[in-house]
Amino acid sequence: MKIKIISIEFELIESSPGMWNRGAMGRSHYGDCKILLDENLPENVKMQTLMHEIVHMIYQMNDLPHMDEATISGLSNPLFDFLRQNPELVKRIAGI
């Protein structure tokens, strides 16, 4: 699946973690334009992990200072919750 972040297309890959995992549920690679998600996660957790990786990419793409995992989660988790709690607004923002 392809997704766009700040007009750049990324390949979203759901796969068995293997070597890329190292205790993580997802990985993002700005240089390769790929986001990897553990295919074994429940769907809700997988989507929350995707939001986490998207926030990582937004920071990298805007040359913002490095942020630790707790800070990224502190932004991605409430944003994920906001999107889930407000589907009609999300449709409006998307022009649907």
N, C-alpha and C positions, 0 to 999 in steps of 0.2 A: 504494500500500500504506500502511496505517496502522500505526504502532507507538506504544507507550506508554512514556513516561519519567516516572517519579515521578507516575504516574496522569494525566499530561497526554498527549493524543493528538497525535501529529505525523504529518504527511504525508511519506512517503519517496518522493522523486522521482528517478528515474534518467533523465537527459537528456544531450544534447550540451551541453558546458560553455558555449559561446558567451561572453557577457559576464561571467557569474558566476565563471568559472574563475580568471583571473589567476594561473596557475601552481599552483592547488590541485586536489586530486582530489575535494574535497567542500566543502560549505558548510552551515552550520546557521544558522537564523534563529529565535530564540526568540520574538520578537514575532509572527511569522507562523506559528509552529508547523510549520516545514518543514525538512527535511534534503534537500539536493541531493547526488547522487552522479553522477560522470562515468560515463555508460552504456558508454563504450568501455574501461573498466578490466577486467582479468581478474577473475573472480568472487571469488577469494581476496583480492585487493587491494581490491576494492569493499567486502567485508565488514570488512576491517581499517580502511578509511577510515570506514565507518559507525561502528565502535566509537570511533574518534577523535572523530567528531562528537558521539556520545552523551556522551563525557566532557566535551566543551565544554558541552553542554546541562546536565549535572549541576552543573557549576561555576556556570553562570549562574543556574540555578533555585534554588540554595542561597545566592546572594549571596556566593560565595567570591571571594577576590581574583583579579584577572586572572592567567592563567597563559600563559606563552609557548608556542609550538608544540612546542618541545623537551620541556617539562614535560608537556604533554598527551600527546605521543607516548610519553614515559617511563611513563605510566600506562596508556594505551590499548593499546599493543603487548603488554606482558606479560599484561594482562587478556584480550585476544583470544587469545593463545597458550594461556592457562590454560583458557579455554572450549573451544578446539579439542582440547586434550590430554585433557580430562576430560568426554567427552560423557555418561557415565552419571551423573556428579555433577550436570551441568547438568539432566538429566532429573529427577533427584531434587529439586533446588531448585525446578524448575518444577512439580513435583507430577505429572509424567507417568509 
